[in-house]
Amino acid sequence: MKKFISLILSLSLLFLMAVPAFATSIEEGTDVLSEEFIFAEGPKVDGYSIDYRYFSPVNEDDTAKYPLVVWLHGMGDGSKDGKQVSASNISYWASDEFQARFTNGGAFILAARSREELGHCWTNTMIEPLKAAIDEFISKNSANIDISRIYVGGYSMGGKMTLKMAIAYPEMFAAAFPICPAWSPSEELLSHIADMPVWLTSGKPDPLVNYFFSVSKTWEKLTYVTNNPEEIRFSTLKRVCYEDGKRTMSSHHSWFAVNHDMFSDTDGAYPYMSTENGKGEEIILTFPEGMISWLCAHTSNYDGSASEGKGNLENATDTDNMNGTNGIFDFLKTLFKAITSLFGLI
């Protein structure tokens, strides 16, 4: 009997050891999942550094190579440490259900925070510190990061920074997924990512980053310069909702669709969303082949070489809108800078 009990205990221990480190269900909720993200800070560049929260899929004695997702918050969501994770539900991507959809069953997630307390929400000043933080993170986790699968995405001002990072360092990123990006680059700048798969998402009723005069214009320019029209996508939300179909607090919040991997909470079509490729062909998403699967289908030839300066944006300035037409959002950005200047920390 004792031998039998010992055998059962041994088998139980082996089972527990086999459970991956990220075995936290989406059912636990975003608060619990956000606790899986660890604080770290990148090196200083020209007096500035980027701090971030990261999730690691690595188990003890794990030799597998995993993708890296760089996630960039919108304005106001970098006002304090941790908010860049909790404000957008990107923590869903740390759940065991979503992690299982990545290559090798997991992915690193680096949720960077811009220095909003210093009046910077992904200004050009933050390009090099962000790149330095990513480079250092890759170096520290080189045994487990697949550098051919580095992806960058973000929303609003973070969507703007997503485009900036992709344009500045196109060799580094295998794919990009800007969400309601508060910037519409010129065709000349977008030509730097002519070979990069890009998935753009926006809500038609967005009150801050205009769908018709900004985001759809970016899509038009992207379809014009791309060398792979079948590899780029544009998802439009006629009504911006959470995964359960309820309206979000603002029609600007289209990132909640991406955070739930482009599917509803019943694993069906996301409410009020349609998707097309660069040829104008409708894309029907079939569960579980959503954003995560699309990202992992793409790789780069990145060899880890360091880039110099701001790359293809070396001569860019923050005052140059570069053919962007964001209207109200530009006003709010100016107001935000004024408030942080007057009152300091927010």
N, C-alpha and C positions, 0 to 999 in steps of 0.2 A: 504493500500500500504506500509506504514511504517513497519507494522508487517511482511509483506511478505519479504521486504528487510532485516529486522533483522534476519528472519529465514534463508535466503540465506547466510548471513554473518556468522551466527553461524555454519551452516553446512560446510561452507568453512573453518572456523577455525578448526573444528574437523577433517576435511580431512588433513589439513596441519599438525596438531599435530600427525596424524597417520603415516606421512611419516617418515621412518627411518632416523637416523642421517647419515648413510652412502650413502644416495641417490645421488650418483655422478656416472653418466654413464661412461662406458668405452669409449664412444664417446668423452668425454671431453679431453682425452689424458693423458699421463703419468705425464706431468708437473702439471696439475691440481690435479690429484689423489695423487701425491707425497706430496702435501700440506696438505693432510688429516693426515699425520703421525706427531706425536708429539715427541719432544725431551725429553729424560730422561737419567739418569745415575744410574748404579748399585753401590753397596757398594764396597769398596776397600778390596782386599784380597792379602796379601803379597805385598802391595804397588801398586797394579794395580786394575783398575776398567774398566768396559765395559760401554760405552755409547751406546745408541740405539735410534732408531725412532720406534714408535709404532702406530698402528691403533686400535681404539676401536669401536666395533659395538653397544655399549650400548646406549640406549635411556634413557631419563629421566624416573625415576621410573620403570626402566626395571629390572625384576627379573629373566630373562632367563639365562641359562648357555650356554656359547659358547666355542668352541674349541680354542686352542692357537697354532699358527704356529710360530716356531722360524726359522728365515731366516738368513743364513750366507753367506756373500759376498766372492768374490774371491780376489786374490792379486791385489792391486792397487785401488780397489773400496772401501777401507776403509780409504783412505788417507785424507778425510775430512768429517765432519758431513753431512749427507744427501745423500752422493754419494752411500751409501750402498742400498738406495732405488731407486734412479734415474737411476743407471747404468744397472739394470737388468730387468726393467719392472715388478718387483714384485708388484708395485703399482696397477697393473691390479686387483690384488686379493682384493683390497679395493673398487672396483667398485660395484655398486648395482647388476650388472648381476652376478659377480663371488661370491659375498657375499651370494647371494640367494641360492647358491649351497651347502653351509655349513649347518651343523646341527643347527637347530633353526634359520636358515636364517642369519647367520653371524659368524664371527670369529675374534679373536684378532690376529694381526700380529706383532711380535716383530722382527725387523730387526736390529740385533746387529752389532756393529762396533769394529773390533780389533784395537789395538793401533799401527797402521802402522807408525805413526810419531815417535814411539819409537823403530821401527824395528821389531815389532811383527805382523805377519800375521797368526793368529791362531796357534801360537806355544803352546806347552804344558803349558807354563806359563799362558795362557789365559783360560785354562779349568775351574779352580776354580772361577775366576772372572765372567766368563760367567754363570756358574751354579748359583752363588750368585745373579747375575742380574735377572735371570729367577725366582729364588725362591722369591726374593723381589717383582718382578712384580706380581707374582701369589698371594702373600700375600696382596698386595695393591688392587688387583681386585678379591679377593676371592669370593665375592658375585656373580660374573658373569662368572668365568672361570670354565669350566668342566675339572677337573684335570685328568679325565680318557681319555681325548682327547687332549693330548699334542703331537704335531708333530714337527720334526726337519728336515730341508732340507737346501741345499746350493750348491754352485757350485765351482769347481776348488779347491782352498785352503779351501773354505767354505764347499766343498764336503768332503774334508779330515776331517774337524772339525765336520761335520755331523756324520761321522763314529766314530770319537773319542768320541763324546758326547753320541751317542747311545751305544757304547761299554762300556764306563765308567759308565753310569747310565741307564741301560736297563729297570729298573723298572719305570722310569719316562716317557718314550716315547712310545706312542701307535703305532707309525710307523715312518719310516725315508725315506727320498728321496734324496740321494746323487746324484749330477750331475757332470759328468766328474771329479770324486774325485781324487785329486793329492796324493793318498796314496792307497796302496794295502795291507791291514792288513793280518796277518797270519791266518790260519784256527783256531789256538788256540784262537786268539783274537775274530775272528768272531763267535766263538762258544758261546760267551756271548750274542749274539743277534740271537741265533738259533730259538727262538720263536717269533721274531719281524718281522712284515711285512716290507719289504724293496723294494723300487722301484728305480732301478738304470737307469740312462740315460746317453748316450754318443754318440758322432759322430765318425764314422769310420775314417774320414780324420783328426781327431784332431791332430794338430801339436805340442801341448804342453804336454798333458797327453795321452800317447799312448794307443789307443783302444785295440790293439792286445796284447801288453806286460804288460799292467797295468789293464785297466778297465775290459776287458773280463776275465782276470785272477782272479780279485776280484769276478766276477760273478760265475766263476767255483768253487771257494772256498766256496762262499755263498751257492750255490746249494748243495754242499757236506755236509755242516754242518747244514743246515736248517731243522727244524722239520715240516715245513709247506710249501712245495714246491709250492703249488697252491696259496700261499699268497705273494710270492715274484715275482717281475717283472723286466724285462730288456728291455728298449726301445733303439733301435739303429737307428741313423740317417745316411743314406747313403750320404746325402748332408745336411749341416747345414743351415737352412733357418729361416727367420722370418715367422710369421703366414700367410703372403700373398704370400709365395713361393719364395721371393727374397733371395739371398744368404746373410748371415750375414757377417760382416766385417772379421771374422775369423771363421774357422771351429772348433774352441774351444768353440764357443758360443752356445752350445746345451741347455743352460738354457732358451733360449727364447721359446723353445717348452713347457717347464714346466710352464713358466710364462703365457702362453696362454692356460693353462689347457689341453694341449695335443691335441688341435683341431685347425684347420685353422680358418682364419677370416671369413669364410663362414660356420662355424660350421660343417665342414666335416673332413675327415682324415687329420692329419698333414702331410705336404709335406715330402716325402722320409723317413717316419718313420715306423718301424715295432716293435712289442712288443711281448714278450713271457713270460711264467711263468717258475717256477723252474722245471717243468716237460718237458720243451721244447715245450709246446703247444702254438700255436699262440693265442694272445689276440686281438680281434677286438673291438676297442673302439667305442661305440655308443653314440653320443651326447645326453645329456650333461654329461654322466658318464665317466669323465676323472680323472685326478690326485686328484682333490678336493673330488670328490665322493668316490674315493678309500680310501683316508685318513680317511674320516668320517665314513667309514664302519668298522673301527678298533678302539677298545678301550683297555685300560689297567686296571690293578687293583691298580694303583698308589694311595696311601693314603696321599700323601703330606709329607711323612717323609723325613727329611733331610739326605743326604748322607755325608759320611766323605771323605775329601780330594778329590783325583782324581778318586775315585771309583776303577773300574777294571783296570785303567791305572796308578795306584799309582806309580809303579816303571818304567814307560815308560820314554824314553828320546827323545828329538827332533832329536838327531843325529842317532837314531836307525830307519832305514827305514822300519823295520818290513816286509821284503819281498816285499816292493814296488819297482817298476822299472819305474821311471818317466823321466829319461834321461834329456832331454832339460829343463824340468820344474825345476828339482833340481838345474841346473846351473843358471836359471833365478832367482830362489829364493835366491841363494847365492849372485848373483849380486845385487838384490834388497836390501838385508841387507847391502851390502857394500856401496851402494849409499846413503841410509838413514843415515848410520854411518858417511859418509864424509860430507854430506850437510845438515843434520838435517831434518827439516820439508819438506814435499813434497806436 
